[in-house]
Amino acid sequence: MSVVILDFGSQFTRLIARRFRELGAYSVILPGSAPLERILQENPQGIVLSGGPSSVYDENAPKPAPGVLDLDVPVLGVCYGMQFLAQQAGGDVKRAGKREYGKADLTEYGGQLFAGIQGEFVAWMSHSDSVTALPEGYEVVAQTADTPVTAIENTVTRRYGVQFHPEVVHTPKGGQLLGNFLDICGVKRDWTAEHIIDELIADVRTQVGDGRVLLAISGGVDSSTLGLLLARAVGERLTAVFIDHGLLRLGEREQVEAALRPLGVNLITVDARTEFMAALGGVSDPEQKRKIIGREFIRAFEREARTHGPFDFLAQGTLYPDVIESAGGEGAANIKSHHNVGGLPDDLAFKLVEPFRTLFKDEVREIARLLGLPDAVRMRHPFPGPGLAIRCLGAISEEKLDILRRVDDIFISGLREFGLYDGCSQALAILTPIQSVGVMGDERTYSFTAALRAVTTDDFMTAEWARLPYDFLATMSNRIVNQVHEVNRVVYDITGKPPATIEWE
């Protein structure tokens, strides 16, 4: 028994499943065009039609398979899903006179979806089309100043629609609304992290069989947790390999080895700095850098496989935000390729094992806790596979990487010193190609500009910039320009996600 979410290409679709999981309900995501027979296999108690970038009037607008909307289960349409639901029932959808994007206050709300919700209701909007005429049997149950039809419902057919995104953190009471939909569906709330672990182990054993697994490991929470999970699933048939690609932070290789080997992980460290730097020489385009790094990672693993193998499978700690940003969802727009999603060569010699492909960072952390991973590793900030290559803007060099390592070390060490590290979800330093005039010791300087960035987020799909104290930022700026003489200007990034991404490249 589950809630089936049909994905029409929204970058927030997986958040709907995540919210349902937080509410203790099992849910699955299927392509928006999934056949009726496939949907029925899940024995759905409710269906959600996700948002998406299309208009219902586009020639190739996505839509559910015939018969899906005839099922006798509650249906919730979100954004595009609401527009499609209204249009198919005989309503009108038109291009809005004013595009609504960002936070909006509901001026009125009511009905079954909003049952028990009181006070201010802030909703996250992102739409150009709007429902302008209701289908027969529907009524408006919410509106904003700019969108008269913000939520609709038909209590007889149990069809509901919201023009906003209740699944994102920017809709604070959206979880209550989704909980009300679960109550309408009559869904049991017994889904836990323990269930996830059991399913992941069973899936790995089914996929791998008697094969041997080579794990791409970085020492971060994702790959470390994956190592523990795979050890449970396949035991001694797992070999973990850490590739030092020369794009790590200061002292990171030694930290990785010290953190994982005591946990019983069979860790092999490979020095591939020469190969990676040669392949990245003169490359400034961030997409090319990511793809080159992905290719070189695989080549390095293939070399290790020939030495320590044979191996049948390559395991990676790919998370869903990586997948969706690389256009892994049906109809989704490509934002940026991730080295372990978009950069794999066509002649890959392994079959991929990616158990965390449908999970978010916080879910992996909870799994890590249940598997016994120490908090020092479990709560470490994410660090991207391409490493400092995507934090050093433009073409990289050993000199620029050295500058960036020192800046990053001062910033991260400072966050820990001032007790601010755990209050940030991710923090990083960026070396920009911008050089500017400065004055140090009564002498003119012409040096690099370093950017600092820290964000807070629950899911890494959306994020707010961290409100770090001014005194702390002033201290960091002074330390950086005094200790890293190649930098004479420090700026702090105060952009959220969206519209920006967390990493700069």
C-alpha positions in Angstrom: 0.0 0.0 0.0 1.5 3.4 -1.0 1.1 6.8 -2.4 2.3 6.9 -6.0 3.9 10.1 -7.2 3.9 10.6 -10.9 6.9 12.7 -11.9 6.3 15.3 -14.7 9.8 16.8 -14.4 9.7 19.0 -11.4 13.0 19.4 -9.6 11.0 19.2 -6.3 9.2 15.8 -7.1 11.5 13.8 -4.8 10.8 16.3 -2.0 7.1 15.1 -2.1 8.2 11.6 -1.4 10.6 12.8 1.3 7.8 14.7 3.1 5.6 11.7 3.0 8.5 9.6 4.5 8.9 12.2 7.2 5.2 11.7 8.0 5.8 7.9 8.2 4.1 7.0 4.9 5.5 4.8 2.2 5.6 6.4 -1.2 7.1 5.6 -4.6 7.9 7.8 -7.6 7.1 6.6 -11.1 7.5 8.4 -14.4 4.6 10.6 -15.3 3.8 8.3 -18.3 4.0 5.1 -16.3 1.4 2.5 -17.6 -1.7 1.9 -15.5 -0.6 -1.7 -14.9 2.7 -0.5 -13.4 0.9 1.9 -11.1 -1.5 -0.8 -10.0 1.4 -3.0 -8.9 2.0 -0.5 -6.1 -1.6 -1.0 -4.8 -1.9 2.8 -4.5 -4.1 4.4 -1.9 -3.5 7.9 -3.4 -1.8 9.5 -6.4 0.1 12.8 -6.7 0.6 14.5 -10.0 3.9 16.5 -9.6 4.8 19.9 -11.0 6.9 20.3 -14.0 8.3 22.9 -16.5 5.7 22.3 -19.2 2.5 24.0 -20.0 -0.7 21.9 -20.3 -1.0 23.4 -23.8 2.4 22.3 -25.0 2.3 19.9 -27.9 4.2 17.2 -26.0 2.9 18.1 -22.5 3.3 15.1 -20.2 0.3 13.4 -19.0 -0.7 10.2 -17.0 -1.6 7.1 -18.9 -5.2 6.5 -19.9 -7.2 5.2 -16.9 -5.1 6.7 -14.2 -7.4 9.5 -13.4 -10.4 7.0 -13.4 -9.0 5.1 -10.4 -11.1 5.4 -7.3 -8.4 6.9 -5.1 -7.7 10.5 -4.0 -5.5 12.5 -6.4 -3.5 15.6 -5.5 -2.2 17.8 -8.3 0.8 20.1 -7.5 1.4 23.2 -9.7 1.5 21.7 -13.2 -0.4 18.7 -11.8 -3.2 20.9 -10.6 -3.4 22.7 -14.0 -3.6 19.3 -15.8 -6.2 18.0 -13.4 -8.4 21.1 -13.9 -8.0 21.1 -17.7 -8.8 17.4 -18.0 -12.0 17.9 -15.9 -13.2 20.7 -18.3 -11.6 23.8 -16.7 -9.5 26.5 -18.4 -5.8 27.2 -17.9 -4.2 30.3 -19.3 -0.9 32.2 -19.2 -1.1 34.4 -16.1 -0.8 38.1 -16.5 1.9 38.1 -13.8 4.3 35.3 -13.2 4.3 34.4 -9.5 7.6 33.2 -8.1 8.8 32.9 -4.5 6.9 33.3 -1.3 3.2 34.4 -1.3 0.7 34.7 1.5 -2.6 32.9 1.1 -5.3 35.5 1.7 -8.0 32.8 2.2 -7.8 29.1 2.6 -10.1 26.2 3.7 -11.4 22.8 2.7 -10.2 19.3 3.5 -6.5 19.9 2.5 -6.3 22.8 5.0 -8.2 21.1 7.8 -6.7 22.0 11.2 -4.3 24.6 9.8 -4.5 28.0 11.4 -2.9 31.4 11.1 -0.7 32.7 8.4 0.0 30.3 5.4 3.1 31.2 3.4 3.3 29.3 0.1 6.2 28.9 -2.3 5.0 29.8 -5.9 6.7 29.0 -9.2 4.3 29.2 -12.1 3.4 31.1 -15.3 0.1 29.4 -16.1 -3.0 29.6 -13.8 -6.4 28.0 -13.7 -8.9 30.6 -14.8 -12.1 28.7 -15.0 -13.1 25.8 -12.6 -14.3 22.4 -13.8 -17.8 21.3 -12.8 -17.9 20.0 -9.2 -14.8 21.9 -8.1 -14.5 24.8 -5.7 -11.7 27.3 -4.9 -10.4 26.7 -1.4 -7.4 29.0 -1.4 -6.2 32.2 -3.1 -3.4 34.8 -3.0 -3.5 38.4 -4.1 -2.2 37.6 -7.5 -3.7 34.1 -8.0 -7.5 33.9 -7.4 -7.4 30.1 -7.9 -4.5 28.8 -5.7 -6.1 25.6 -4.5 -9.1 23.6 -5.6 -11.0 20.5 -4.5 -13.8 18.2 -5.5 -14.8 16.3 -2.4 -17.1 13.9 -4.3 -14.4 12.6 -6.6 -11.6 13.3 -4.1 -9.6 15.4 -6.5 -7.5 18.1 -5.1 -5.0 20.7 -6.5 -2.6 23.3 -5.2 -0.8 25.9 -7.3 2.0 26.2 -4.9 4.7 23.6 -3.7 3.7 22.3 -0.3 6.8 20.0 -0.3 9.5 22.7 -0.1 10.7 24.2 3.2 9.6 27.6 2.0 6.0 26.5 2.6 6.3 26.0 6.4 2.9 24.5 6.9 3.0 22.4 3.7 3.8 19.3 5.7 0.4 19.6 7.5 -1.3 19.9 4.2 0.4 16.8 2.9 -0.5 15.0 6.1 -4.1 15.9 5.5 -3.9 14.3 2.1 -2.5 11.1 3.7 -5.5 11.1 6.1 -7.8 11.5 3.1 -6.1 8.5 1.5 -6.2 6.4 4.7 -2.5 5.7 4.4 -0.7 4.0 7.4 2.3 5.9 8.8 4.7 3.1 9.6 7.6 3.8 7.2 10.9 4.2 9.0 14.7 4.3 8.3 14.9 0.7 9.5 12.6 -0.3 6.6 14.8 1.6 4.2 17.9 -0.2 5.3 16.3 -3.6 5.0 15.1 -2.8 1.5 18.4 -1.4 0.4 20.3 -4.5 1.6 17.8 -6.8 0.0 18.1 -4.8 -3.3 21.9 -4.9 -3.3 21.9 -8.7 -2.7 19.4 -9.2 -5.5 21.4 -7.0 -7.9 24.9 -8.2 -7.0 24.3 -11.9 -6.3 27.7 -13.6 -6.0 29.6 -10.7 -7.7 32.4 -8.7 -6.2 32.0 -4.9 -5.6 34.5 -2.1 -6.0 33.4 0.9 -4.0 34.3 4.5 -5.0 34.9 6.1 -1.6 35.6 9.7 -0.6 35.4 9.6 3.1 32.3 11.7 3.2 29.1 10.5 4.8 27.6 9.2 1.6 30.4 6.8 0.6 31.3 5.9 4.2 27.7 4.9 4.9 27.6 3.0 1.7 30.7 1.1 2.7 29.0 0.0 5.9 25.8 -0.9 4.1 27.6 -2.9 1.4 29.7 -4.6 4.0 26.5 -5.9 5.6 25.1 -6.8 2.2 28.1 -8.6 0.5 30.8 -8.9 3.3 34.3 -9.7 2.0 33.2 -9.3 -1.6 33.5 -5.5 -1.1 36.8 -3.6 -1.8 36.9 0.2 -1.1 39.2 2.4 -3.1 40.0 6.0 -2.3 41.3 8.0 -5.3 43.4 11.0 -4.4 42.9 13.2 -7.5 44.8 16.1 -6.2 41.7 18.2 -5.7 41.2 17.5 -2.0 41.2 19.9 0.8 44.2 20.5 3.1 45.1 17.2 4.9 42.0 15.5 3.7 43.6 12.3 2.4 45.1 11.6 5.8 41.8 12.4 7.5 40.0 9.9 5.3 42.4 7.1 6.0 42.3 7.8 9.8 38.5 7.9 9.8 37.8 4.7 7.8 40.5 2.2 8.5 39.6 1.9 12.2 36.0 1.2 11.2 37.2 -2.0 9.5 36.9 -0.8 6.0 39.3 -2.5 3.6 40.6 0.8 2.1 43.1 1.1 -0.7 44.4 4.6 -1.4 45.5 5.5 -4.9 47.6 8.5 -5.8 46.3 9.7 -9.2 47.1 13.4 -8.9 49.4 13.4 -12.0 46.8 11.9 -14.3 43.9 14.2 -13.2 45.9 17.4 -13.4 47.2 16.5 -16.8 43.6 15.8 -18.1 42.3 19.1 -16.6 45.1 21.3 -17.9 43.7 24.4 -19.5 40.1 23.4 -19.1 37.9 26.2 -17.8 34.3 25.1 -18.6 32.7 23.7 -15.5 30.7 21.0 -17.3 33.9 19.8 -19.1 35.8 19.7 -15.8 33.0 17.6 -14.2 33.0 15.2 -17.2 36.8 14.9 -17.3 36.9 14.1 -13.6 34.1 11.5 -14.0 36.0 9.9 -16.8 39.4 9.9 -15.0 37.7 8.5 -11.9 36.5 5.5 -13.8 39.8 5.0 -15.6 41.5 5.0 -12.2 39.1 2.4 -10.8 39.5 0.3 -13.9 43.3 0.2 -13.2 42.7 -0.8 -9.6 40.2 -3.4 -10.8 42.8 -5.1 -13.0 45.2 -5.1 -10.0 42.8 -6.2 -7.2 39.9 -7.7 -9.2 38.2 -9.0 -11.0 35.2 -6.9 -10.0 31.7 -7.1 -11.4 30.2 -4.0 -9.9 31.1 -0.4 -9.2 29.3 1.2 -6.2 28.8 4.9 -5.9 27.2 7.1 -3.2 25.0 9.0 -5.7 22.2 10.9 -4.1 18.9 12.0 -5.6 19.8 15.8 -5.7 22.8 14.7 -7.9 20.5 12.8 -10.2 17.8 15.5 -10.5 20.3 18.3 -11.2 21.8 16.1 -14.0 18.3 15.8 -15.5 17.8 12.3 -14.0 14.1 12.9 -13.6 11.7 12.5 -16.6 11.3 15.9 -18.3 13.6 17.7 -15.9 15.8 20.5 -17.1 19.6 19.9 -16.8 21.2 22.2 -14.2 24.7 20.8 -14.0 26.2 17.4 -14.6 27.6 15.5 -11.6 30.8 13.5 -12.1 29.1 10.3 -10.9 25.9 10.8 -13.0 26.7 12.6 -16.2 30.4 11.9 -16.7 30.6 8.1 -17.0 32.1 6.8 -20.2 30.0 4.7 -22.6 32.4 1.8 -22.4 32.2 1.5 -18.6 33.5 -2.0 -17.7 31.3 -2.3 -14.5 27.7 -2.5 -13.7 26.7 0.3 -11.4 25.4 -0.1 -7.8 23.9 3.1 -6.5 21.7 2.2 -3.5 21.3 5.8 -2.3 20.1 7.1 -5.7 16.6 7.8 -4.4 17.6 9.2 -1.0 18.4 12.7 0.4 21.4 13.6 2.5 19.4 13.7 5.8 18.1 10.2 5.1 21.6 8.9 4.5 22.7 10.5 7.8 19.9 8.7 9.6 20.9 5.4 8.0 24.5 6.1 9.0 23.4 6.6 12.6 21.6 3.2 12.6 24.6 1.5 11.0 26.9 2.9 13.7 28.9 5.5 11.8 30.6 8.0 14.3 29.1 11.5 14.3 32.5 13.0 13.4 32.0 11.4 9.9 28.2 11.3 9.9 27.8 15.0 10.4 30.6 16.2 8.2 29.6 18.7 5.5 29.2 17.4 2.0 32.2 17.7 -0.3 31.6 17.2 -4.1 33.3 14.4 -6.0 35.0 16.9 -8.4 36.5 18.5 -5.3 38.3 21.9 -5.5 38.2 21.8 -9.3 34.7 23.3 -9.2 35.6 25.7 -6.4 38.5 27.1 -8.3 36.7 29.0 -11.1 38.1 28.7 -14.6 41.2 26.7 -15.5 42.9 25.2 -12.4 46.6 25.0 -11.5 48.6 23.7 -8.6 49.3 27.2 -7.5 45.6 28.2 -7.5 44.6 24.9 -5.7 47.2 25.7 -3.0 45.8 29.1 -2.5 42.2 27.7 -2.3 43.2 25.0 0.2 44.7 27.5 2.6 41.6 29.8 2.4 39.2 26.9 2.8 41.2 25.6 5.8 41.0 29.0 7.6 37.2 29.3 6.9 36.3 25.7 8.0 38.6 25.8 11.0 37.1 29.1 12.0 33.6 27.8 11.8 34.6 25.0 14.2 36.5 27.4 16.5 33.5 29.7 16.9 30.9 26.9 17.2 29.2 27.6 13.9 30.1 24.5 11.9 27.2 22.4 13.0 24.8 25.2 12.4 25.7 25.2 8.7 24.6 22.5 6.3 27.5 23.1 3.9 30.3 25.7 3.9 33.0 26.3 1.3 35.5 28.7 -0.1 35.8 29.7 -3.8 38.8 31.1 -5.5 37.5 33.5 -8.2 39.5 34.6 -11.3 38.9 38.2 -10.3 41.9 40.2 -9.3 41.7 43.7 -7.8 43.8 46.5 -6.4 44.5 46.5 -2.7 46.8 48.1 -0.2 48.9 46.1 2.3 51.8 47.6 4.3 51.5 50.9 2.4 52.1 49.0 -0.8 49.9 48.4 -3.8 48.7 44.8 -4.3 46.9 43.2 -7.2 45.6 39.9 -6.0 42.8 37.4 -6.1 39.3 37.7 -4.6 38.1 34.8 -2.5 34.4 34.1 -1.8 33.0 32.4 1.2 29.7 30.5 1.2 27.7 28.8 3.9 24.1 27.6 3.6 21.4 26.0 5.8 19.1 23.4 4.3 17.1 20.3 5.2 17.3 18.6 1.8 19.9 20.3 -0.4 17.3 20.9 -3.1 16.6 24.3 -1.7 18.9 26.3 0.7 19.2 29.6 2.5 22.5 31.4 3.0 23.7 31.1 6.5 23.4 34.3 8.6 26.9 34.1 10.0 27.8 36.9 12.6 29.5 40.0 11.2 32.3 39.7 13.8 33.0 36.2 12.6 33.1 37.2 9.0 35.4 40.1 9.8 37.7 37.8 11.6 37.8 35.4 8.7 38.5 38.2 6.2 41.4 39.5 8.3 42.9 36.0 8.8 42.6 35.1 5.1 44.2 38.3 3.7 46.9 38.2 6.4 47.8 34.5 6.0 47.1 34.0 2.3 49.1 36.8 0.7 47.8 35.9 -2.8 44.3 37.1 -1.7 43.5 40.7 -0.9 39.7 40.7 -1.0 37.1 38.5 0.6 33.4 38.5 -0.2 30.5 36.5 1.3 27.8 34.9 -0.9 24.2 35.8 0.3 22.3 34.0 -2.5 19.8 31.2 -1.8 19.1 28.1 -3.8 17.2 28.8 -6.0 18.1 30.9 -7.9 21.8 29.9 -7.3 23.2 26.4 -6.7 25.2 25.7 -3.6 28.4 25.2 -5.5 29.5 27.9 -7.9 30.3 25.5 -10.7 
